[in-house]
Amino acid sequence: MFGEKDTIQIFPYPVWLFSVDADRVETINQKANAAITQMRQAEPPGIPGAHWQSPNDLQARDEFGELVETISGATKEIFTELRIPTDAFLVTGMWINLRPPGTQHPAHTHPNNYLSGTYYVTAPSGGDAIVFRDPRVETNIISPQFSEQTELNTREIMVPVEPGMLVMFPSWLPHFVPPNQGNADRISISFNVMFESYGETISRPKWTFDQTPEES
Ligand SMILES: [Fe+2]
């Protein structure tokens, strides 16, 4: 009936998975764990078993220098892949999420940034995934009974994660963390990346408008 059939996927959503070098992971994790202990000791005791989040300016602190450097290296690789010829970007925010068993994080995006991501210090079995949700709400208007879930008919895709992994994605892509069903804390460090001087550079018109009168 047909010569050939091709299914092409247009406008794919990128999610980048980086495996950080083991020696770097050891340094980052050691410093992160020490910082967590120090920060939590300085705070009033929270509710036992509740989610804990650190301040959101960790990118400015010396002990997270290796992680910022790692994120910057990953961002440069992504920019090369996306054909973005600049290295003028900043890690604009960075914070730790410590999620004991049973805790989760609802769907959200990261406004006013270009890239976002998470580095995993720990990812216990049962608490080792991030789920991305298709932002095209129209795809759910007609939703037949599918015999099998595939990339072409699902609205949510679960990505398994492991300690030492760096996951990055466009900041507009909704995502959530399912409940930690493991029996240990899930510790992750989330961050945002944005172009430096966005208002002065990238947001300016891309076209040129030549008002020079023609010579007669
Ligand atoms: Fe997030």
py3Dmol code that shows the C-alpha trace and the ligand (Angstrom):
import py3Dmol

protein = """\
ATOM      1  CA  MET A   1       0.000   0.000   0.000  1.00  0.00           C
ATOM      2  CA  PHE A   2       2.886   2.364   0.812  1.00  0.00           C
ATOM      3  CA  GLY A   3       6.413   2.599  -0.427  1.00  0.00           C
ATOM      4  CA  GLU A   4       7.837   3.851   2.823  1.00  0.00           C
ATOM      5  CA  LYS A   5       6.504   5.315   6.028  1.00  0.00           C
ATOM      6  CA  ASP A   6       8.371   7.774   8.186  1.00  0.00           C
ATOM      7  CA  THR A   7       7.261   9.269  11.509  1.00  0.00           C
ATOM      8  CA  ILE A   8       9.178  12.429  12.126  1.00  0.00           C
ATOM      9  CA  GLN A   9       9.157  14.165  15.499  1.00  0.00           C
ATOM     10  CA  ILE A  10       9.038  17.910  15.167  1.00  0.00           C
ATOM     11  CA  PHE A  11       9.796  20.505  17.845  1.00  0.00           C
ATOM     12  CA  PRO A  12      11.317  18.012  20.306  1.00  0.00           C
ATOM     13  CA  TYR A  13      11.691  19.135  23.926  1.00  0.00           C
ATOM     14  CA  PRO A  14      15.279  18.717  25.081  1.00  0.00           C
ATOM     15  CA  VAL A  15      16.217  17.343  28.500  1.00  0.00           C
ATOM     16  CA  TRP A  16      19.959  16.997  29.021  1.00  0.00           C
ATOM     17  CA  LEU A  17      21.422  14.316  31.276  1.00  0.00           C
ATOM     18  CA  PHE A  18      25.046  14.750  32.360  1.00  0.00           C
ATOM     19  CA  SER A  19      26.985  12.223  34.359  1.00  0.00           C
ATOM     20  CA  VAL A  20      29.444  14.209  36.505  1.00  0.00           C
ATOM     21  CA  ASP A  21      32.976  12.798  36.953  1.00  0.00           C
ATOM     22  CA  ALA A  22      33.315  10.651  40.090  1.00  0.00           C
ATOM     23  CA  ASP A  23      36.075  12.699  41.747  1.00  0.00           C
ATOM     24  CA  ARG A  24      34.096  15.899  41.225  1.00  0.00           C
ATOM     25  CA  VAL A  25      30.939  14.238  42.595  1.00  0.00           C
ATOM     26  CA  GLU A  26      32.830  13.298  45.737  1.00  0.00           C
ATOM     27  CA  THR A  27      33.975  16.895  46.310  1.00  0.00           C
ATOM     28  CA  ILE A  28      30.575  18.434  45.538  1.00  0.00           C
ATOM     29  CA  ASN A  29      28.696  15.968  47.736  1.00  0.00           C
ATOM     30  CA  GLN A  30      31.103  16.242  50.644  1.00  0.00           C
ATOM     31  CA  LYS A  31      30.835  20.037  50.658  1.00  0.00           C
ATOM     32  CA  ALA A  32      27.053  19.957  50.151  1.00  0.00           C
ATOM     33  CA  ASN A  33      26.537  17.560  53.065  1.00  0.00           C
ATOM     34  CA  ALA A  34      28.734  19.695  55.325  1.00  0.00           C
ATOM     35  CA  ALA A  35      26.832  22.836  54.284  1.00  0.00           C
ATOM     36  CA  ILE A  36      23.476  21.148  54.947  1.00  0.00           C
ATOM     37  CA  THR A  37      24.518  20.177  58.461  1.00  0.00           C
ATOM     38  CA  GLN A  38      25.788  23.687  59.140  1.00  0.00           C
ATOM     39  CA  MET A  39      22.717  25.443  57.709  1.00  0.00           C
ATOM     40  CA  ARG A  40      20.250  23.202  59.533  1.00  0.00           C
ATOM     41  CA  GLN A  41      22.053  23.599  62.843  1.00  0.00           C
ATOM     42  CA  ALA A  42      21.793  27.375  62.466  1.00  0.00           C
ATOM     43  CA  GLU A  43      18.008  27.188  61.963  1.00  0.00           C
ATOM     44  CA  PRO A  44      15.273  26.443  64.482  1.00  0.00           C
ATOM     45  CA  PRO A  45      14.393  22.736  64.324  1.00  0.00           C
ATOM     46  CA  GLY A  46      11.792  22.045  61.623  1.00  0.00           C
ATOM     47  CA  ILE A  47       8.933  19.572  61.666  1.00  0.00           C
ATOM     48  CA  PRO A  48      10.406  16.040  61.768  1.00  0.00           C
ATOM     49  CA  GLY A  49      10.060  14.300  58.416  1.00  0.00           C
ATOM     50  CA  ALA A  50       9.182  17.508  56.560  1.00  0.00           C
ATOM     51  CA  HIS A  51      10.795  18.802  53.403  1.00  0.00           C
ATOM     52  CA  TRP A  52      13.713  21.172  53.975  1.00  0.00           C
ATOM     53  CA  GLN A  53      14.919  23.829  51.545  1.00  0.00           C
ATOM     54  CA  SER A  54      18.090  25.892  51.892  1.00  0.00           C
ATOM     55  CA  PRO A  55      18.489  29.597  51.090  1.00  0.00           C
ATOM     56  CA  ASN A  56      18.422  30.191  47.328  1.00  0.00           C
ATOM     57  CA  ASP A  57      21.731  32.005  46.820  1.00  0.00           C
ATOM     58  CA  LEU A  58      24.082  29.046  47.144  1.00  0.00           C
ATOM     59  CA  GLN A  59      25.716  29.931  43.808  1.00  0.00           C
ATOM     60  CA  ALA A  60      27.396  32.856  45.602  1.00  0.00           C
ATOM     61  CA  ARG A  61      28.956  30.686  48.318  1.00  0.00           C
ATOM     62  CA  ASP A  62      32.512  29.359  48.027  1.00  0.00           C
ATOM     63  CA  GLU A  63      31.641  25.808  49.039  1.00  0.00           C
ATOM     64  CA  PHE A  64      29.441  25.427  45.951  1.00  0.00           C
ATOM     65  CA  GLY A  65      32.109  26.665  43.525  1.00  0.00           C
ATOM     66  CA  GLU A  66      32.713  23.240  41.950  1.00  0.00           C
ATOM     67  CA  LEU A  67      29.020  22.789  41.305  1.00  0.00           C
ATOM     68  CA  VAL A  68      28.665  26.238  39.711  1.00  0.00           C
ATOM     69  CA  GLU A  69      31.692  25.407  37.527  1.00  0.00           C
ATOM     70  CA  THR A  70      30.086  22.089  36.562  1.00  0.00           C
ATOM     71  CA  ILE A  71      26.794  23.787  35.686  1.00  0.00           C
ATOM     72  CA  SER A  72      28.666  26.384  33.630  1.00  0.00           C
ATOM     73  CA  GLY A  73      30.479  23.651  31.695  1.00  0.00           C
ATOM     74  CA  ALA A  74      27.174  21.887  31.001  1.00  0.00           C
ATOM     75  CA  THR A  75      25.546  25.172  29.935  1.00  0.00           C
ATOM     76  CA  LYS A  76      28.352  25.817  27.441  1.00  0.00           C
ATOM     77  CA  GLU A  77      27.793  22.364  25.925  1.00  0.00           C
ATOM     78  CA  ILE A  78      24.050  23.015  25.672  1.00  0.00           C
ATOM     79  CA  PHE A  79      24.612  26.437  24.096  1.00  0.00           C
ATOM     80  CA  THR A  80      26.931  24.868  21.519  1.00  0.00           C
ATOM     81  CA  GLU A  81      24.261  22.274  20.716  1.00  0.00           C
ATOM     82  CA  LEU A  82      21.590  24.997  20.452  1.00  0.00           C
ATOM     83  CA  ARG A  83      23.906  27.216  18.372  1.00  0.00           C
ATOM     84  CA  ILE A  84      23.906  30.021  20.945  1.00  0.00           C
ATOM     85  CA  PRO A  85      27.243  31.798  20.461  1.00  0.00           C
ATOM     86  CA  THR A  86      27.685  33.393  23.892  1.00  0.00           C
ATOM     87  CA  ASP A  87      29.151  32.450  27.219  1.00  0.00           C
ATOM     88  CA  ALA A  88      27.660  35.502  28.911  1.00  0.00           C
ATOM     89  CA  PHE A  89      25.333  33.720  31.308  1.00  0.00           C
ATOM     90  CA  LEU A  90      24.870  33.446  35.053  1.00  0.00           C
ATOM     91  CA  VAL A  91      23.683  30.884  37.546  1.00  0.00           C
ATOM     92  CA  THR A  92      20.984  33.159  39.004  1.00  0.00           C
ATOM     93  CA  GLY A  93      19.796  30.985  41.884  1.00  0.00           C
ATOM     94  CA  MET A  94      20.698  27.693  43.525  1.00  0.00           C
ATOM     95  CA  TRP A  95      19.142  25.873  46.475  1.00  0.00           C
ATOM     96  CA  ILE A  96      19.071  22.483  48.163  1.00  0.00           C
ATOM     97  CA  ASN A  97      15.942  20.368  48.457  1.00  0.00           C
ATOM     98  CA  LEU A  98      16.035  17.682  51.099  1.00  0.00           C
ATOM     99  CA  ARG A  99      13.048  15.381  50.774  1.00  0.00           C
ATOM    100  CA  PRO A 100      12.567  12.693  53.400  1.00  0.00           C
ATOM    101  CA  PRO A 101      10.513   9.573  52.537  1.00  0.00           C
ATOM    102  CA  GLY A 102       6.906  10.442  51.695  1.00  0.00           C
ATOM    103  CA  THR A 103       7.562  14.016  50.540  1.00  0.00           C
ATOM    104  CA  GLN A 104       7.052  15.276  47.001  1.00  0.00           C
ATOM    105  CA  HIS A 105       7.092  18.474  44.948  1.00  0.00           C
ATOM    106  CA  PRO A 106       4.133  19.580  42.780  1.00  0.00           C
ATOM    107  CA  ALA A 107       4.371  20.552  39.108  1.00  0.00           C
ATOM    108  CA  HIS A 108       6.019  23.900  38.408  1.00  0.00           C
ATOM    109  CA  THR A 109       8.190  25.872  36.004  1.00  0.00           C
ATOM    110  CA  HIS A 110      11.072  28.275  36.710  1.00  0.00           C
ATOM    111  CA  PRO A 111      10.012  31.704  35.364  1.00  0.00           C
ATOM    112  CA  ASN A 112      12.428  34.380  34.142  1.00  0.00           C
ATOM    113  CA  ASN A 113      15.265  32.021  33.348  1.00  0.00           C
ATOM    114  CA  TYR A 114      16.420  30.207  30.199  1.00  0.00           C
ATOM    115  CA  LEU A 115      17.670  26.894  31.603  1.00  0.00           C
ATOM    116  CA  SER A 116      16.991  25.125  34.866  1.00  0.00           C
ATOM    117  CA  GLY A 117      18.235  21.919  36.352  1.00  0.00           C
ATOM    118  CA  THR A 118      18.967  19.706  39.291  1.00  0.00           C
ATOM    119  CA  TYR A 119      22.063  17.966  40.541  1.00  0.00           C
ATOM    120  CA  TYR A 120      21.470  14.831  42.639  1.00  0.00           C
ATOM    121  CA  VAL A 121      23.515  14.326  45.793  1.00  0.00           C
ATOM    122  CA  THR A 122      21.402  11.303  46.679  1.00  0.00           C
ATOM    123  CA  ALA A 123      18.582   9.520  44.859  1.00  0.00           C
ATOM    124  CA  PRO A 124      17.396   6.572  46.962  1.00  0.00           C
ATOM    125  CA  SER A 125      15.647   3.710  45.233  1.00  0.00           C
ATOM    126  CA  GLY A 126      11.976   4.735  45.112  1.00  0.00           C
ATOM    127  CA  GLY A 127      12.904   8.426  45.156  1.00  0.00           C
ATOM    128  CA  ASP A 128      14.980   8.424  42.013  1.00  0.00           C
ATOM    129  CA  ALA A 129      12.946  10.123  39.302  1.00  0.00           C
ATOM    130  CA  ILE A 130      11.822  13.470  37.934  1.00  0.00           C
ATOM    131  CA  VAL A 131       8.678  13.710  35.813  1.00  0.00           C
ATOM    132  CA  PHE A 132       8.242  16.155  32.928  1.00  0.00           C
ATOM    133  CA  ARG A 133       4.778  17.200  31.807  1.00  0.00           C
ATOM    134  CA  ASP A 134       3.811  18.162  28.262  1.00  0.00           C
ATOM    135  CA  PRO A 135       2.944  21.893  28.342  1.00  0.00           C
ATOM    136  CA  ARG A 136       0.607  21.567  25.310  1.00  0.00           C
ATOM    137  CA  VAL A 137      -2.727  21.397  27.135  1.00  0.00           C
ATOM    138  CA  GLU A 138      -4.534  20.904  23.801  1.00  0.00           C
ATOM    139  CA  THR A 139      -3.114  17.401  23.464  1.00  0.00           C
ATOM    140  CA  ASN A 140      -5.539  16.235  26.148  1.00  0.00           C
ATOM    141  CA  ILE A 141      -8.725  17.554  24.511  1.00  0.00           C
ATOM    142  CA  ILE A 142      -9.290  14.241  22.746  1.00  0.00           C
ATOM    143  CA  SER A 143      -7.684  11.420  24.663  1.00  0.00           C
ATOM    144  CA  PRO A 144      -8.602   7.970  23.364  1.00  0.00           C
ATOM    145  CA  GLN A 145      -7.937   4.743  25.283  1.00  0.00           C
ATOM    146  CA  PHE A 146      -4.396   3.863  24.264  1.00  0.00           C
ATOM    147  CA  SER A 147      -3.430   0.204  24.227  1.00  0.00           C
ATOM    148  CA  GLU A 148       0.058   1.136  25.311  1.00  0.00           C
ATOM    149  CA  GLN A 149       1.742   4.297  26.553  1.00  0.00           C
ATOM    150  CA  THR A 150       4.424   5.601  24.211  1.00  0.00           C
ATOM    151  CA  GLU A 151       6.332   8.829  23.691  1.00  0.00           C
ATOM    152  CA  LEU A 152       3.711   9.846  21.123  1.00  0.00           C
ATOM    153  CA  ASN A 153       0.628   9.518  23.341  1.00  0.00           C
ATOM    154  CA  THR A 154       1.779  10.268  26.881  1.00  0.00           C
ATOM    155  CA  ARG A 155       1.548  13.630  28.609  1.00  0.00           C
ATOM    156  CA  GLU A 156       4.094  12.840  31.299  1.00  0.00           C
ATOM    157  CA  ILE A 157       7.539  11.307  30.976  1.00  0.00           C
ATOM    158  CA  MET A 158       9.427   9.969  33.971  1.00  0.00           C
ATOM    159  CA  VAL A 159      13.208  10.275  33.833  1.00  0.00           C
ATOM    160  CA  PRO A 160      15.158   8.059  36.250  1.00  0.00           C
ATOM    161  CA  VAL A 161      17.982   9.848  38.079  1.00  0.00           C
ATOM    162  CA  GLU A 162      20.955   8.720  40.116  1.00  0.00           C
ATOM    163  CA  PRO A 163      23.494  10.314  42.487  1.00  0.00           C
ATOM    164  CA  GLY A 164      26.050  12.432  40.647  1.00  0.00           C
ATOM    165  CA  MET A 165      23.707  13.148  37.757  1.00  0.00           C
ATOM    166  CA  LEU A 166      23.007  16.641  36.449  1.00  0.00           C
ATOM    167  CA  VAL A 167      19.664  17.070  34.679  1.00  0.00           C
ATOM    168  CA  MET A 168      19.027  20.282  32.716  1.00  0.00           C
ATOM    169  CA  PHE A 169      15.980  21.441  30.762  1.00  0.00           C
ATOM    170  CA  PRO A 170      14.303  24.583  29.394  1.00  0.00           C
ATOM    171  CA  SER A 171      12.930  26.606  32.327  1.00  0.00           C
ATOM    172  CA  TRP A 172       9.429  26.648  30.781  1.00  0.00           C
ATOM    173  CA  LEU A 173       9.104  22.854  30.824  1.00  0.00           C
ATOM    174  CA  PRO A 174       6.762  21.818  33.691  1.00  0.00           C
ATOM    175  CA  HIS A 175       8.107  19.117  35.996  1.00  0.00           C
ATOM    176  CA  PHE A 176       7.406  17.561  39.352  1.00  0.00           C
ATOM    177  CA  VAL A 177       8.926  15.187  41.862  1.00  0.00           C
ATOM    178  CA  PRO A 178       6.801  12.148  42.736  1.00  0.00           C
ATOM    179  CA  PRO A 179       6.624  11.095  46.412  1.00  0.00           C
ATOM    180  CA  ASN A 180       9.871   9.681  47.745  1.00  0.00           C
ATOM    181  CA  GLN A 181       8.953   6.020  48.233  1.00  0.00           C
ATOM    182  CA  GLY A 182      12.455   5.115  49.324  1.00  0.00           C
ATOM    183  CA  ASN A 183      13.643   4.823  52.891  1.00  0.00           C
ATOM    184  CA  ALA A 184      16.317   7.516  52.799  1.00  0.00           C
ATOM    185  CA  ASP A 185      16.409  11.280  52.138  1.00  0.00           C
ATOM    186  CA  ARG A 186      16.542  12.466  48.573  1.00  0.00           C
ATOM    187  CA  ILE A 187      18.978  15.401  48.399  1.00  0.00           C
ATOM    188  CA  SER A 188      19.089  17.503  45.274  1.00  0.00           C
ATOM    189  CA  ILE A 189      20.457  20.934  44.357  1.00  0.00           C
ATOM    190  CA  SER A 190      18.338  22.906  41.911  1.00  0.00           C
ATOM    191  CA  PHE A 191      19.395  25.977  39.963  1.00  0.00           C
ATOM    192  CA  ASN A 192      18.544  28.449  37.222  1.00  0.00           C
ATOM    193  CA  VAL A 193      20.676  29.811  34.385  1.00  0.00           C
ATOM    194  CA  MET A 194      19.959  33.069  32.570  1.00  0.00           C
ATOM    195  CA  PHE A 195      21.696  35.240  29.997  1.00  0.00           C
ATOM    196  CA  GLU A 196      23.743  38.030  31.517  1.00  0.00           C
ATOM    197  CA  SER A 197      22.551  41.557  30.597  1.00  0.00           C
ATOM    198  CA  TYR A 198      19.470  40.161  28.841  1.00  0.00           C
ATOM    199  CA  GLY A 199      17.777  43.579  28.639  1.00  0.00           C
ATOM    200  CA  GLU A 200      20.818  45.239  27.081  1.00  0.00           C
ATOM    201  CA  THR A 201      21.608  42.509  24.571  1.00  0.00           C
ATOM    202  CA  ILE A 202      19.307  39.619  23.657  1.00  0.00           C
ATOM    203  CA  SER A 203      15.952  41.380  24.068  1.00  0.00           C
ATOM    204  CA  ARG A 204      16.887  44.052  21.509  1.00  0.00           C
ATOM    205  CA  PRO A 205      15.340  43.679  18.010  1.00  0.00           C
ATOM    206  CA  LYS A 206      17.007  40.980  15.914  1.00  0.00           C
ATOM    207  CA  TRP A 207      16.479  42.869  12.663  1.00  0.00           C
ATOM    208  CA  THR A 208      18.294  45.916  11.430  1.00  0.00           C
ATOM    209  CA  PHE A 209      16.365  48.902  10.161  1.00  0.00           C
ATOM    210  CA  ASP A 210      18.448  51.014   7.875  1.00  0.00           C
ATOM    211  CA  GLN A 211      17.193  54.601   7.782  1.00  0.00           C
ATOM    212  CA  THR A 212      20.070  55.940   5.764  1.00  0.00           C
ATOM    213  CA  PRO A 213      18.575  57.801   2.788  1.00  0.00           C
ATOM    214  CA  GLU A 214      19.530  56.396  -0.591  1.00  0.00           C
ATOM    215  CA  GLU A 215      22.135  58.409  -2.399  1.00  0.00           C
ATOM    216  CA  SER A 216      20.849  60.116  -5.494  1.00  0.00           C
TER     217      SER A 216
END
"""
ligand_1 = """\
1
LIG
Fe 11.984 22.641 39.515
"""
view = py3Dmol.view(width=600, height=400)
view.addModel(protein, "pdb")
view.setStyle({"model": 0}, {"cartoon": {"style": "trace"}})
view.addModel(ligand_1, "xyz")
view.setStyle({"model": 1}, {"stick": {}})
view.zoomTo()
view.show()
